[in-house]
């Protein structure tokens, strides 16, 4: 006999329905079953704001599965210990925290301006490849400064390895089986670390460590001392890809909204007109003054979180939203439906950037914004991603009006397997005339 306090099961749900229409089933589960519901025996979905927040913050009860995309390399010197990897994470954060990003806005803004300069006007363009290239240039340069040109080609190969591994497969092979995708991943990871190793040794031997993220990792910590070389090398492939992979998905949704909501785009353009003519002169003060632009970015990420589904496993029997969850169960955290929780976001399906403006009183309850996760495993590059996306949005709207291609064919396809993405998105950019005004209200 089943427990009486099990989460409800969605009628006509299950994996078959889920694989046909993930977003639709996720919405139906939240609407019909509430905070937590059961997809299959032992597989639960945290669907609304509060339980999503609880799962992500309670890492001792709901740990992240230990399956890194780029696992430690097997070298003669030995893989970094868990303690060394934790220290490496702390060292990376010295270069990625909000204050560090704010100090380097003048290095980020030129990359977003170059993306805008390269966009061919008055023709339909598939936008995600150039967006990804631009954000990769920015992200890799932020991490490695003058050594970025050496590492950028390897970063693209790491991204390709990630894409190959993420493709749906009929079989879930044990981790120890060297599938072609895993062998390709290993080759690219080794090539990246082989290119990075002489850079690390050159910086350490010369004493010129650099002020970038790599430089922060090479500095001895007062508490932990000097990081071993392998700990530096093995913990950088993942964050290198992360600086542009997830932001590229987000940028696709943002550009699509600029095309679909021209009045909002014009308001962004008016705000962006106050940015310096020389992008390198952009400071954190300029960024902070882009109030509406930042609100628009947050609103797009609320409606279309790039990482719309996060997986956790229960370490022990525990309680969630009043239900008992057995040890070893899978819990799917769904920011996509949490962000549509009407208790936190009135009229949740409406695109309304104004809900995030200070004078409107932005929501402050748990789980109201989970696009970058939260808790111990929240995205460490949040500040960098928000800076890149805000400046990309502002620079694009200042220069262009965007539109979707005319005709019956959709401008994109929605992908949900690995993340929420606008696959094949095509848009047209038309030069914006000076002095164009914006209207303050839009349905």
N, C-alpha and C positions, 0 to 999 in steps of 0.2 A: 504494500500500500504506500502511495506517495505521501510525502510530508504535506501538511496542511498549509505551511507557510512558504511553499515554493513560489517563485515568481510565475505569473500567468504565462501560458503558452499562446502564441498568436495563432488563431485558427487559419488553416490553409497557409501556414508559414513554412518554416523548414528551409533546408539548404537549397532545394530545387527552386523554390520561389525566390529565395535570396539571390541566387546566382543569375536569375533572369532580370531582376530589377532591384538592385540593392537599395538605392535611395527610396524607392517606393515602399518597399517592405519596411525599411527603417522608419519612415514616416508613419506607416500604418501601425507598426508595433507601438510607437510612442503614443499615438492617438487612442488606440484601442486598449492597450495594456497598462500604460502609465510609466512610472519612473524606471522600473526594471522589468524586463520580460525575457522569456525563454525562447531561443531560436530552435535549439535541439537539446536533448538531454545533456546536461553538463556544459551547455554553451548559453551564456546570458548576455543581454545587451543593456548597458546603462544608458538610458535614453534621454534623461532630462538633466537640468543643470546641476542640481545638488548631488545626486549619486555619481555623476561623471567627475565632479570635483573631488568627491570623497575617494573614489578609486585611485585617481592620479596622485593624491596626496598621501594616501595610506600605502606607501610602497612596501612596508613590512608585511601587510596582508595581501597586497596585490602586486607582487614584483613583476618587473618587466622581464620578458623571456630572455635568457642569456644567449642571444643569437646575433652577434654583431655582423653587420654587412661585411666589414673588413676585419676578420679575426686576427689576433696576434700572429706574426710570421714565425715559422719554426726555423730558428737560426741556431748556429752553434753557441752563440752567446746566451741563448735562452730567452724566452718571451718575457715581457715585463710582468711583474707580480701584480695582483689586484691593487695592492697599496700604491705601487708605482703608477698604475693607470689612474688611480684616484688623484694622486699628486699632479699628474699630467693634466687632468681635467681642470684642477684648480689653477694651474699655471696658464692654461688656455684662457680661462675666464678673466685673468688679469688683462688680457688684450681684447676681450669681447664684451666686457661689461659696459653699461650705458655711458659711463664717464669717458671710457677709452674711445668708444665710437664717436661721441660728441666732439672729442678733440681732433678727429680726423675727417670731419665732414667735407673739408676742402679737397680731400683725396677721393672721396666717393662721388661727389657731384659731377666731376668731369666725365666719368664713365657713363652716367645717365645722359649727359648732354651728347656724348658721341653716339649713343643709340639713336637719339632723335635726329641727329645730323645725317645718319646713314639711311633713314627710312625713306624709300622712294615714294614720291607723292603721286596722287591721282592714278593709282593702280592697285588692284587687289593683291595683298601680300600675305603669305603665311607668316604670322608674327612670332610664334613661339621659338623657332630656331634662332633668329637674331636677338630676341629677348634673352634666351639662355646664354648666348655668346657674350652679350654685353654684361650680364650679371656675373658670369664666370670671370670675365676680365676684372670686374670690380672686386669680387670676393677673393680671388687668388692674390690680387695685388694687395688687398687689405691684410691678408695673412703673411705674405712673403715679400712685399715691397719690391725692391729692384731685382729680386730673384724670380719674380712672377713669370717673365717670359720663358724661362727655362722649364718651369713646372706646369704652365698652362696646358700644353699639349697632353701631358700625362693626366691632368685633372679631367680633361674631356674623355680620355680613355677610361678613367675610373667611373665617370658618369655612365658611359656606355656599358661597362661591366655591371653596374647597378641595374640598368634597364634590362639587360639580358637576364639577370637573376630574378627580376620582378615579373617576368612574363608568366602568365598562367600556364600551368602544367597539369596534365591528367594525373601525374604521380608526384607524391611528396617523398623524395628520396631521403634516406638517413644522411645526416650531416657528414658522415665519414666517407660517403661515396663520391669520388672525384668526377662529377658530371662534367660535360663540356663547358657549361656555363661557369661552374666553380673553378675549373682549370683556367679559363679565360680571366676570371676575377683575380686569381692568384698571380697570373703573369702580369697583369696591369698593376697590381699592388706592389709586386717586387720591382717593376720598372719605376714606379713612382718613388719608392724608398731609395732605390739606387741613385736616382737623380737628386734626391733631397740630402742624402748622406754627405756628399762632399760640400754642400752648402753649409750644413751644420758644423762640419769640421773646420771649414774655412773661417766661419764666424767666430768659433771658439778659439781657434789658434791666433787669430788677429786681435781678439778682444773687442771687435766691432760687432756687437751682438744684434744691433738694430732695435728700432722702436716699434716694430710690427708685432704681430701675435707670436711668430716664431721667436723673435727676440725675447719676448716675455717668458717663453718656455725655457730659453737657454740661461736665463738669470737664476742664480741660486736663491732658493727660498730661505728666509731666516729660520723657518721651522723644519723644512725637509732637506735643505741643502740642494745639491746639484742633481738634476734629473739625469739618469743614465741615457746614453744615446738611443738605445733601442726603445725606451719609453717615449722619447720624443718622436721617433720615426713611426712607430706602430700606431700611435694615437692620432695621427694627422690625416690619413686618407679619408676617414669618415667625415670630419668637419670640413675638409676641403670641398668635397662634393656637396655637403649640406649648405654651404654658403650660397649656392646658386640653384640647386635642384628644386627645393621646395619654393623659394621665392619666384622661380620661373613659372611654376604652376599658378601661384597667386597673381603674378603679373598678367597672365592671360585673362583671368576673370576681371581684373581691374580695367584693362584696356577694353574688354567687351562692355563693361558698364559705362565707360566714357563714351562709347559709341551709342549705347541704348538710352542714355540719359544726358542729352546734349546740354540741358540747362545746368545740371550739376557739373558737367565738364567745363562750361563757360565760367561758372563760379570758381572752379579750381584755377582756370586760366587767369582770371582777374587777380587771384591771390598770388599766383606764381609770377605775375608781372613785376613784383617787387624783389625778385631774386636778382643777384648781381649779374651783369652782362658776362663777366668772366666767371665760369663755374668754379674755378679754383678758389675764388674769393668767398665762396659760400661757407657760412659758419653755422654752428649749432643754433645761434639766435635766429638766423634765417629759417632754419628747419622748424624751430619751435613756433615761428609765426605762421606756419602753414596749417592753421587750425582746421579749416574745412577740409583741406586735402588729407590730413591725417584721419579726420572723421570718416571721409569717404573710403579710405583704405581699410579702416577697421570695419566699416559696415559691409564692404565686399567680403572681407575675410570672415565676418560673422555668417553671412549667407552661404558662402562657398569656402569653408575651411579646406586648404589644400590637403592636410592630413585629417580627413574627415572621420577616420575610424582607427582607434588605437587598441592594441591587444595586450591584455594582462592575464596572468594565471594566479589563482588563489593558492597561497602557501599553506593555509590551514582553514578549517571551517570558520566562517566568519559571518557577520551580519552586514547586509546592505539594504538600505531603505526599508528596514523591517523584515526582510526576507533572509533565510538561511542559505548561504552559498557553500557548497561542499568544497573541501580541499581538492586541489587539482582541477577545478573547473576553469573554463575559459570565460573571461569577461571582456566583451567588446565595448569600449568606451566610444560613444558616438557624439562628437562635437556638433555634427551636422544637425541632429535633432535637438541637442541641448541648446543650441543657439536659436532654435525656434520654439523654445519654452515660453509660452505667452505670459507666464507668471513673472518672468524676468524681462521680456521684450514685448511690450504691447504692439499689436498688429505685426507679428513677427515675420510674416512673409513679405512685408513691404520694404522696399529699398529706401531707407531714410537716414542718410548720414547725420542729420541734425540730432539724432538720438545720442550721439557721442560728444556733442559739443558741451563745454563746461556749463554754459548758461542754461542748458537744457537738463542738467542733472543726470549725467550718465549712470547707468545701472552699476551697482557696486556689490551685488550679492554673489554667492559662490557659483562658479561655473558659467558666468555670463559671457566670458570670452576665453575660449580654449583653443584658438587656432594655432598657438605655439605650445600647447600643453600647459602643464603647471606641475608643481611639486618637484620632487628630487630629479625627475627625468624630463623636466621642461626644457624646451629648446634653448641651448646656450647662446645661439646666434640671434635671439629675438631683436635686440637693439640694432644690430647690423641690418637684418632683414627689413625692419620697419624704416630705417633710414634710406635704404636702397629703393624700396617700393614707393615711399613718399616722394622722393626726388624724381624718380622715373615718371610717376603720375603727374607731378607738377610740370616737369619739362615737356612732356608729351602734350598735355592740354594747352600749355602756353603757346606751343608752335602749331598744333594741328587740331582740326575737327576730324573725328573718326566716324566711320560708318561701316555697316555690314554690307557685303555684296548684295545687289538687288537680285530678285528672282526667287524661285521656290526652294532652291537648295539651301540647307542650313549652313550657317557660317562655321560650324564646328560640330564635333561629337563629344559627348560627355563620357569621360572614362572614370571608373570608380575602383578599379582593381587594386592598384597600389596607392593611389591618391586621387583627389578630385581634380580633373584637368580638362581643359578645352582643347581636345586633340584636333589638329588641323585647322585651328582658328585662322580665318582670313578676314582682314580689315583693310579699309582704304583710308589713307590720310590725305586731307586737303588743307592747304595752308590757311591758318586762321587770320582773318583781317584784324588789323589793329583797332582797338577801341570797342570791340564787341562787348555788349553788356550781357548780364545774366539776370534771370528772373529768380526771385527768392523762393518760389513755391513750385512744386512739381509732383505730379501724382505718380 
